[in-house]
Amino acid sequence: MAEAKRKLSQVFRVSRKLALLSGAFLFVLGASGTAALVFAPANIIPGYKEESGGHCKTVYQSEFRRGKEKRLVAVISGDDLEPKERVKTGLRLARHLSDTLHPNLVIVKVADHRGPITRAGLRGSAIGVEIAYAPSPTRTLALSQPWEVRYVNTVPTSTGYYFGERIHMPQADIEALALEIELVEGCNGDMIDVEPQTASTDKPAKAAGY
């Protein structure tokens, strides 16, 4: 009986020592605010969300002619929050469409993936970026230089709308941002159910606007 009590006492003393050491260790980490990060995987911490961006899906795409020009319009929804990243996604897609379909003018409009999905709803404050790209400006009457970019300088609301200042980006800034694009490719989330719609018009091309 005495021997059993002695062994139990030893176990208790060891457990208490471990508890004190563990408590001191956690106290030091807790004081620096890192305990939760050390002991808990990031993906199980409440409120944790991995950074995302650069993903998009084509909502609508149409080819049409304006006079002798072949033009293409694409509306995409994406998950970029910051204005700069939205513009980069739009620039990337505009160059991809130009390289693969060879229109004289590419127009890309970028919406948020949480916003409207109908063509009627994808306008006004539902559009965060509007891009026009003419690889050869002399072959279109819409632009006098390769790029034209307008964007809303704000993050989207939780319902996918943009309410803020509308910025017309200078050509030099557009070209600098385009150089940051590492890979020119289409939307990785594309699930287009039908062939891009084609329309034609006999109206003469206008010298300004698109």
N, C-alpha and C positions, 0 to 999 in steps of 0.2 A: 504493500500500500504506500509505504514511504517512498519506494523507488518510483512508483507511478506518479506521485505528486511532484517529485524532483524533475522528471522528464517533462511533465506538463508545464512546470515553471520555466524550464529552459525554452520550450517552444514559445511561451508567452513573451519572454524577454527578447527573443530573436524577432518575433513579429512586431513588437513595439519598436525595436530599433529600425526595422525596415519602414515602418509607418512614419517614424520621425524623419528618416532620410528622404523618403518620398515626398513628405509634406514640405520639407525645406526646399527640395528641388522644384516642386510645383510653385512654391511661393516666389522663388527667384524668377522663374519663367513668367508667372502671372504678373509680376511687377513690371515686366517689360512688354506685356500684352501678347506674348508669343505662345503661351501654353496651348491654346486651342489649335494653333496652326501646327505645332509639333506633334500633338497626340491624335489629331483628328484629320482624316483625309479631307482635302478641300471640297470634294463633291458631296460630303455629308454635312458640311457646316450650313446651318440655316441661313438662307438669303444668298448663298453662293451661286454665282452663275458664270459660266465660262464666257470669255470674250468671243464675240462672233462678228462677222462682217464680210462683205465682198460676195455674198451669195445673192443670186437673183433668179427670177423666173419670168419668162416672157408671157405677158397677159394678152397682148394684141400685137399683131404685125401685119403691115399692109404695104404692098408695092403699087405705085401708080405713076402715071406720066403727067407732067406739066409741060405742055408744048413738046419740045424735043428732049426734055430731060426725064431721066428715070429717077424717081425718088422713092425712098423707103421710110416708113414710120414704124417705130417699135415703142410700145409702152411696157415697162418692166416693173415688177415689185421686188424690193430688196430688203435686207436687214441691216443696212448701214445706218448708224445713228448720226454721226458727225457729218456736216456738210461736205468737207473735203473728201471723205471716203465715198459718199454718194456720188460726187462728181467723178471720182476715179473709176467707179464701177460703170457709170454711164459712158465715160471716155473709152474704156476697155471694150464695151459692147459695140459702140459706134465704129471703132476701128475693125472689130471682128466682122461686123455686117458689111463694111466697105470692102474688106479683103475677100470675103466669100461670095457676096452677091453683086458686087461692082456697080452700085447705083452712082449717079452723079451727086446725089445729096442724101445723107442719112440724118434722120431726126430721131432722137431717143429721149423719152420722157421717163423719169424715175419716180416711182411711188413707193410707199412703205407697205411691207407685207401684211400689216395689220389693218390697212385701210380698205377703201372700196375695191371691188373686183369687177364691177360692170363697166362697160365702156362709157356709159352715161355718167357714172360717178367718178371716173378717172379724169378729172379736170379741176381747175382752180386750186384750192388749198390742199387737194389730194396729191398734187404734183410737187415734189421737192426739188427737182432738177430738170431743166430742158436743155438739150444739146443739139446743135446742128453741126454736121461735119461734111465738108466738101474736099476730098483729096486733091482735086484739081479745080480751084475756084473759078477758073476761066470757063469751065464747062457748065456752070450754073449761074442763073441770075439772082439767086437767093442770097449768096454771100460774096463778099469781096476778099475774104481771107479764109483760111482753112476751117477755123473753129468759131463757134459762137456758143457761149455757155451762160445760162441764167440759173440761179439757184436761190433757195430760201435759206437764209443764214440762221437756222435754228434746228433743234432736234425735233423729231415728230412727236405728236401726242400719243397717248396710249391707244388711241383709236386710229392712228395713222394719218393725221392731218398736220400741215405745216402752217404755223402762224408766226410770221416774223418778217424781217427786212428782206427784200428781194435784191439780189446782187447781180450785176452784169460783170462777169469776170474778164479782166484784161487778157489780151492775146498772149502776152509773155507769161502770165501766171498759168494759163491753160497749157502751154507748151511745156513749162517746167513740170507741171503735175503729170502730164502724159509721159514724161521720161521716167517717172517713178513706177510705172506699170511694168511689172516683171514679165507677165505672160498675157498676151492678147488672146482671149478666148470668149466663147459665148456664155450664157447663163448656165450654171451647173444644175439648176433645178427645173430646166425646161421640160414641160409636159404638154406641148402644143397638140391639141386633139384634132385640129383641122389644118389644112394647108393654109399658109398666109394668104389673106384675102387680097385680091388684085382689083384695082379700080383704074379707070382711065378718064381723062377729061380732055376736052378740046379747047379749054380755056388757054389763052396765051400765058406764058410765064411772066411773072411780075418781077420787077427789078429789085424790090425790097420785100423782106418778110418771107415767111415760110409756113 
